[in-house]
Amino acid sequence: MNLPRTSAIAWLAARCANPVASGGQCSKSEQCQHGLDCYSPGVCQASAEIGGSCVNTGCVADAVCVNNQCVAQTAVGAACDANNDNCNINLGLSCDPTTLKCVQGATAAINANCTNGQTCENSGVCSSTTGVCQAAPADGASCDSSNPCRYPAQCINQVCVFPDATKCQ
């Protein structure tokens, strides 16, 4: 699973030479036409809308993949699922495992204890197995849905790939 496209990647994609159309082969999202991302197995396609399947794609902005379906991220005080945090991480929200409500979470440091879904500094991820913030993988490192890449990289074929500015005009 890939993270939703970011504004930085969309900006680069809009400025790259000979962008690849939907359904075309790619190895990086910045090769695709504006509004498309490169998803496994290396095909340019749009991110899934809310309600759509996110098995082979990421979700649009302000949505998160829960049980292979894109759902809207929720606001402060909204009900949430602690196992599949659907709170709006762009606003620094996380799911309180006790109240099952979205709360403004304090950012946890790398290697510090955290709750599932809590925001970790420097694009880190709270491990659901250890309860500790882990650093996000760097460019070229292995990744998957439980170990996403550092912004603005995307996980393509289980490898973190950063946008290549040299391919753009």
Backbone bond lengths (Angstrom), bond angles and torsions (degrees), N, CA, C in turn:
res aa  C-N    CA-C-N  psi(-1)  N-CA   C-N-CA  omega(-1)  CA-C   N-CA-C  phi
1 M - - - 1.446 - - 1.511 108.01 -
2 N 1.307 116.93 139.44 1.455 122.67 176.98 1.508 110.01 -103.42
3 L 1.287 114.64 155.80 1.449 120.41 173.03 1.522 109.15 -73.11
4 P 1.358 117.63 157.64 1.466 118.99 176.83 1.522 110.29 -60.70
5 R 1.346 115.28 152.46 1.465 117.73 -179.27 1.513 109.31 -63.42
6 T 1.291 115.72 153.37 1.458 121.59 -177.89 1.518 109.39 -108.90
7 S 1.316 115.48 163.15 1.461 119.06 179.54 1.525 110.56 -63.62
8 A 1.337 118.32 -32.61 1.464 120.63 179.02 1.528 110.78 -65.14
9 I 1.314 116.90 -42.06 1.459 120.24 179.97 1.535 109.71 -69.54
10 A 1.312 116.88 -40.98 1.472 119.54 178.27 1.523 110.10 -62.66
11 W 1.337 117.05 -39.85 1.463 120.89 178.62 1.525 109.92 -61.96
12 L 1.334 117.16 -45.73 1.457 120.37 179.02 1.526 111.41 -64.49
13 A 1.328 116.79 -43.59 1.465 120.48 -177.64 1.526 111.36 -60.69
14 A 1.327 116.03 -33.94 1.463 119.72 -178.68 1.526 111.66 -72.10
15 R 1.331 118.44 -15.84 1.451 122.17 -175.45 1.531 114.24 -112.44
16 C 1.319 117.99 0.93 1.463 120.75 -177.29 1.527 111.19 -84.30
17 A 1.321 114.36 148.34 1.461 120.66 -179.58 1.523 110.48 -72.32
18 N 1.340 116.76 144.06 1.457 123.94 176.08 1.521 113.89 46.66
19 P 1.322 118.10 60.40 1.462 119.22 -179.24 1.533 111.55 -65.03
20 V 1.327 115.25 146.60 1.463 122.95 -178.25 1.527 109.00 -83.77
21 A 1.324 116.71 134.98 1.461 122.85 -179.56 1.532 111.16 -78.00
22 S 1.316 116.03 167.92 1.455 122.31 177.82 1.529 110.67 -55.68
23 G 1.338 115.63 131.00 1.456 121.50 -179.32 1.520 113.60 92.05
24 G 1.352 117.53 -11.65 1.457 121.63 -179.97 1.521 111.95 -80.40
25 Q 1.320 115.45 161.23 1.464 122.17 -178.64 1.531 111.13 -75.91
26 C 1.339 116.61 143.42 1.460 122.27 179.31 1.526 109.40 -152.24
27 S 1.324 114.97 164.26 1.461 119.85 171.76 1.528 110.62 -124.27
28 K 1.349 116.22 -13.96 1.458 122.48 179.21 1.523 108.71 -142.91
29 S 1.323 115.99 147.70 1.462 120.67 -178.83 1.519 113.17 -62.09
30 E 1.343 117.51 -32.83 1.461 118.57 -178.16 1.520 112.47 -68.77
31 Q 1.323 118.56 -9.19 1.465 121.50 175.46 1.525 111.44 -79.81
32 C 1.326 117.25 -18.61 1.471 122.29 -175.20 1.527 111.80 -84.92
33 Q 1.331 115.44 158.35 1.458 121.27 175.74 1.518 109.60 -60.30
34 H 1.340 114.88 156.13 1.453 121.43 177.82 1.533 109.77 -52.17
35 G 1.327 116.39 133.82 1.460 121.27 179.46 1.516 113.85 90.98
36 L 1.339 117.50 -4.31 1.465 121.66 179.00 1.520 109.08 -116.43
37 D 1.322 115.96 156.88 1.451 122.36 175.16 1.517 108.96 -130.80
38 C 1.320 116.84 160.19 1.462 123.14 179.27 1.519 108.38 -91.85
39 Y 1.316 116.37 113.38 1.459 121.93 179.59 1.514 110.09 -115.96
40 S 1.329 115.37 154.55 1.458 121.76 177.62 1.520 108.98 -57.61
41 P 1.309 118.02 133.95 1.466 130.50 11.94 1.524 113.53 -96.02
42 G 1.318 120.21 46.46 1.460 123.10 178.58 1.512 112.88 89.38
43 V 1.334 116.18 48.22 1.468 122.36 -178.84 1.523 108.81 -128.03
44 C 1.355 116.62 133.11 1.461 120.89 175.55 1.527 109.06 -72.65
45 Q 1.330 116.09 127.35 1.466 120.07 176.89 1.522 109.62 -158.32
46 A 1.313 114.96 162.10 1.460 121.16 179.91 1.518 110.08 -75.56
47 S 1.319 116.14 150.72 1.467 120.73 173.58 1.525 108.29 -68.21
48 A 1.328 115.70 152.65 1.464 121.24 -178.19 1.525 110.79 -72.40
49 E 1.318 114.76 140.17 1.464 121.52 176.19 1.529 109.31 -78.01
50 I 1.329 116.86 167.62 1.463 121.48 175.83 1.522 108.43 -57.33
51 G 1.325 115.86 129.64 1.463 122.16 -177.31 1.516 112.90 96.15
52 G 1.341 116.76 -15.67 1.459 120.84 -178.69 1.521 112.08 -85.78
53 S 1.315 115.87 166.27 1.458 122.64 178.86 1.522 110.39 -76.31
54 C 1.328 116.21 137.82 1.464 120.85 177.06 1.528 110.43 -119.62
55 V 1.320 115.92 30.47 1.458 120.87 178.94 1.524 110.13 -65.74
56 N 1.331 117.77 -45.15 1.468 121.72 -177.67 1.522 113.71 -115.17
57 T 1.329 118.26 7.68 1.460 122.19 179.03 1.522 109.59 -139.84
58 G 1.314 115.47 170.17 1.447 121.00 170.32 1.515 108.71 -89.21
59 C 1.306 116.44 -179.67 1.465 121.49 179.21 1.523 109.37 -104.88
60 V 1.327 116.02 159.19 1.457 121.44 175.91 1.524 109.10 -62.33
61 A 1.338 115.93 164.73 1.466 121.05 178.68 1.523 109.47 -55.67
62 D 1.313 116.08 147.69 1.472 123.95 -179.18 1.520 113.19 66.71
63 A 1.333 117.24 19.76 1.462 122.14 172.42 1.520 107.64 -130.35
64 V 1.313 115.96 158.69 1.456 121.85 179.67 1.528 108.13 -138.25
65 C 1.327 116.31 149.65 1.457 121.43 -178.97 1.531 109.56 -85.44
66 V 1.325 116.96 116.85 1.461 123.36 177.88 1.521 107.21 -127.88
67 N 1.324 116.07 121.02 1.469 121.31 -179.03 1.523 111.68 52.28
68 N 1.338 115.87 45.24 1.473 124.01 176.38 1.521 114.13 65.17
69 Q 1.328 117.84 20.97 1.462 121.67 177.02 1.521 108.98 -135.79
70 C 1.349 116.46 137.96 1.463 121.06 177.96 1.524 109.77 -75.17
71 V 1.332 115.46 125.78 1.459 121.22 177.22 1.525 108.06 -125.29
72 A 1.323 116.17 152.30 1.461 121.03 179.20 1.519 109.83 -66.57
73 Q 1.347 115.71 138.09 1.453 119.01 173.40 1.519 107.22 -72.04
74 T 1.315 116.52 145.83 1.453 120.45 -173.58 1.529 111.93 -103.19
75 A 1.324 115.48 165.83 1.461 123.48 -175.23 1.525 111.41 -96.36
76 V 1.332 116.27 176.56 1.460 122.18 178.14 1.528 109.46 -55.45
77 G 1.340 115.84 132.64 1.460 121.93 176.97 1.514 114.70 87.13
78 A 1.327 118.36 -11.63 1.458 120.91 -179.65 1.529 110.28 -75.18
79 A 1.316 116.20 153.48 1.465 121.17 176.77 1.525 109.35 -65.45
80 C 1.334 116.28 145.15 1.457 120.54 -179.04 1.522 110.61 -143.80
81 D 1.301 115.10 168.94 1.457 123.71 179.37 1.528 107.24 -110.83
82 A 1.329 117.44 111.90 1.470 121.24 -175.71 1.523 112.48 -64.00
83 N 1.327 117.95 -26.12 1.462 120.46 -179.64 1.523 112.14 -80.95
84 N 1.312 117.69 -28.94 1.471 123.40 179.45 1.520 107.33 -130.59
85 D 1.310 116.76 73.12 1.458 122.97 -171.49 1.520 111.91 -50.94
86 N 1.330 116.54 114.22 1.458 122.18 -179.86 1.524 112.04 -107.98
87 C 1.327 117.19 16.62 1.461 120.97 177.29 1.526 109.42 -77.84
88 N 1.328 116.07 155.20 1.459 121.27 -176.30 1.523 110.50 -73.94
89 I 1.350 115.89 96.65 1.462 120.61 -178.72 1.520 111.79 -67.14
90 N 1.348 117.48 -23.10 1.466 120.39 177.72 1.525 111.53 -65.35
91 L 1.327 116.59 -20.86 1.461 121.57 177.40 1.528 111.20 -101.54
92 G 1.338 117.63 7.37 1.453 121.89 -179.90 1.509 114.05 76.48
93 L 1.342 116.98 24.01 1.460 120.95 -178.66 1.523 110.96 -91.93
94 S 1.316 115.58 151.44 1.459 121.24 173.72 1.520 108.36 -143.67
95 C 1.322 115.67 163.99 1.456 121.29 -177.98 1.524 109.87 -88.53
96 D 1.332 116.57 119.92 1.456 121.01 176.83 1.531 107.40 -73.25
97 P 1.341 118.17 118.02 1.464 120.32 -175.87 1.524 114.22 -66.91
98 T 1.321 117.73 -16.83 1.460 120.98 179.49 1.524 111.55 -86.11
99 T 1.355 116.52 -49.00 1.460 120.41 -176.31 1.522 113.05 -91.41
100 L 1.355 117.03 -15.52 1.471 122.94 -174.69 1.531 110.93 54.77
101 K 1.332 114.70 41.53 1.468 123.16 175.35 1.524 108.19 -125.81
102 C 1.348 115.71 148.96 1.467 120.23 176.38 1.523 108.80 -73.19
103 V 1.325 116.20 130.16 1.456 121.83 -179.38 1.520 109.29 -129.66
104 Q 1.328 115.12 155.40 1.458 120.51 173.58 1.510 105.63 -72.59
105 G 1.316 116.05 110.57 1.459 120.04 -174.88 1.504 112.48 -94.78
106 A 1.291 115.10 144.93 1.457 120.23 172.79 1.522 107.97 -73.39
107 T 1.299 116.80 140.37 1.455 121.14 178.96 1.529 108.89 -74.05
108 A 1.323 116.45 129.54 1.463 121.19 179.10 1.529 109.66 -94.24
109 A 1.309 116.04 146.04 1.463 121.86 179.21 1.527 110.19 -75.69
110 I 1.326 116.87 157.10 1.460 121.95 174.43 1.530 107.72 -59.87
111 N 1.330 116.10 135.63 1.469 125.85 -177.85 1.529 113.21 74.25
112 A 1.343 118.39 6.04 1.463 121.40 176.60 1.530 109.33 -94.09
113 N 1.328 116.73 158.93 1.462 120.96 176.51 1.525 109.59 -66.71
114 C 1.332 116.26 146.77 1.464 122.08 -179.51 1.519 108.82 -151.18
115 T 1.337 115.18 165.12 1.460 120.38 174.11 1.515 108.23 -101.71
116 N 1.325 117.27 153.10 1.456 121.56 -178.57 1.517 110.18 -52.65
117 G 1.329 116.40 125.06 1.451 121.73 179.15 1.510 114.25 91.92
118 Q 1.330 118.03 -10.22 1.460 120.23 179.67 1.526 109.39 -66.00
119 T 1.314 115.97 145.04 1.457 120.94 178.83 1.518 109.86 -73.06
120 C 1.324 115.86 133.05 1.461 122.13 176.67 1.527 108.11 -109.92
121 E 1.313 116.77 148.13 1.460 120.31 -178.59 1.520 111.51 -64.91
122 N 1.325 116.06 159.23 1.462 123.97 176.03 1.520 113.51 53.42
123 S 1.321 117.40 40.38 1.469 123.33 178.52 1.515 113.02 62.66
124 G 1.336 116.81 22.61 1.461 120.18 177.05 1.513 111.38 -70.60
125 V 1.327 115.96 173.83 1.466 122.07 -177.14 1.526 109.05 -130.21
126 C 1.328 115.98 136.37 1.460 121.00 176.38 1.522 108.24 -80.34
127 S 1.315 116.74 115.72 1.464 121.81 -179.44 1.523 109.71 -70.03
128 S 1.329 116.60 125.16 1.463 120.36 179.23 1.525 110.91 -73.00
129 T 1.323 118.09 -17.86 1.464 120.58 -179.63 1.526 112.65 -90.00
130 T 1.348 117.74 -37.08 1.466 120.17 -177.49 1.518 113.28 -103.10
131 G 1.352 118.50 -19.71 1.458 121.36 -175.95 1.513 113.05 68.34
132 V 1.359 115.91 29.61 1.457 122.04 -178.95 1.533 108.69 -128.59
133 C 1.342 117.36 139.70 1.462 121.13 176.68 1.525 109.75 -69.48
134 Q 1.336 114.74 127.87 1.457 121.26 178.30 1.517 108.76 -111.13
135 A 1.331 116.69 143.69 1.454 121.14 177.40 1.523 109.64 -65.25
136 A 1.317 116.33 143.06 1.465 120.68 177.00 1.527 109.20 -69.56
137 P 1.324 117.33 145.91 1.465 119.71 179.22 1.530 111.66 -61.83
138 A 1.312 116.38 146.83 1.458 122.81 178.59 1.522 110.43 -85.46
139 D 1.320 116.73 174.36 1.459 122.88 177.87 1.527 109.52 -54.04
140 G 1.337 116.50 126.91 1.451 122.08 178.34 1.520 114.19 89.98
141 A 1.330 117.42 -9.63 1.466 120.81 -179.99 1.526 110.39 -78.83
142 S 1.314 117.46 160.51 1.459 120.81 178.36 1.526 109.38 -74.82
143 C 1.335 115.89 151.55 1.455 122.13 -177.29 1.522 109.71 -151.46
144 D 1.318 116.24 165.13 1.463 123.59 172.34 1.521 106.96 -163.01
145 S 1.339 117.37 -171.72 1.464 120.35 -174.59 1.527 112.42 -64.55
146 S 1.334 118.67 -26.37 1.457 120.11 178.67 1.529 112.28 -93.30
147 N 1.322 117.04 -5.55 1.459 122.38 -179.67 1.534 108.47 -137.79
148 P 1.362 117.06 68.67 1.462 120.56 -175.38 1.522 112.74 -70.50
149 C 1.320 115.82 163.62 1.465 122.87 -176.16 1.519 112.39 -79.22
150 R 1.324 115.34 161.61 1.455 122.47 175.25 1.529 108.79 -72.65
151 Y 1.329 117.87 134.42 1.462 123.44 178.29 1.525 109.20 -55.41
152 P 1.323 120.91 138.03 1.457 129.53 2.81 1.537 113.68 -97.98
153 A 1.329 117.33 21.46 1.466 120.51 -179.43 1.520 111.32 -67.28
154 Q 1.327 115.58 159.83 1.457 121.92 174.98 1.514 108.65 -125.93
155 C 1.313 115.66 150.44 1.456 121.82 177.69 1.528 108.03 -86.36
156 I 1.329 116.53 107.87 1.461 122.32 -179.51 1.520 107.67 -120.83
157 N 1.330 115.65 119.89 1.466 121.58 -177.34 1.527 111.29 52.50
158 Q 1.330 115.97 42.19 1.455 125.56 176.80 1.532 113.99 63.02
159 V 1.353 116.16 27.70 1.460 122.32 175.26 1.529 108.26 -133.41
160 C 1.338 117.90 133.67 1.454 121.63 176.89 1.527 109.74 -71.26
161 V 1.338 115.60 126.29 1.450 121.53 -178.68 1.527 108.58 -126.22
162 F 1.335 115.78 119.11 1.461 121.01 178.26 1.517 109.38 -86.07
163 P 1.332 118.24 152.54 1.466 120.23 175.87 1.523 110.78 -57.73
164 D 1.303 116.67 141.18 1.458 122.49 -178.97 1.528 108.67 -102.34
165 A 1.327 116.42 98.35 1.462 121.48 -176.58 1.519 112.58 -65.35
166 T 1.327 118.75 -20.85 1.465 121.02 -179.39 1.528 112.12 -70.95
167 K 1.344 117.16 -15.74 1.459 121.24 179.89 1.527 111.74 -87.59
168 C 1.321 117.13 0.23 1.451 121.58 -174.77 1.525 111.35 -109.75
169 Q 1.342 115.49 156.03 1.447 121.39 179.16 1.517 110.49 -91.36
